[in-house]
Amino acid sequence: MVTTGEKPGKGTYTCRNCGQRITLDDTTDTMPPCPKCGKTEFN
């Protein structure tokens, strides 16, 4: 599980609440809150 504020690396992550996908393009990108529901936990 990844939470908002972490830097999990490149990849696509799925919000555990609503299923919205977020793609991080760089290893230094910080995980934002979900843009759809505002939750903070991703798979």
N, C-alpha and C positions, 0 to 999 in steps of 0.2 A: 504494500500500500504506500502511496505517495500522498503527501499533504501539501497544501499551499505554503509557499516559502522555501520549499526544498529545491535542490538542483539535481533532479534524477537523471539527467542526460538526454541525448537525442531519443526521440520516439513519439509514439502516439499513446495517449493516456485517456482512459474513459472515466467519467464522473460516476461514482458509486451511487449517487442519488438519482440522476436523470438520464444517464447514458450519453451525455454530450461528450464528443471527442475533442481533445486538445493535442495539437502537435507541437513539440518543441524541436527546433531546428539546430540548436547548438548546445554543447555540453555545459555552457555557462548560463543558459536560460533558467529563470526561476519560475516555478509552477505558480500560475495565478489562480485566483478563485474561479470557479466555473462561471463562464459568461452567461450561461442560461439560467441557472438556479442559485448561484452564489455559494454553493457548498464547497468544501475544502478537501475532500478525500477522493483519490483516484486510484484506479487499477492500471 
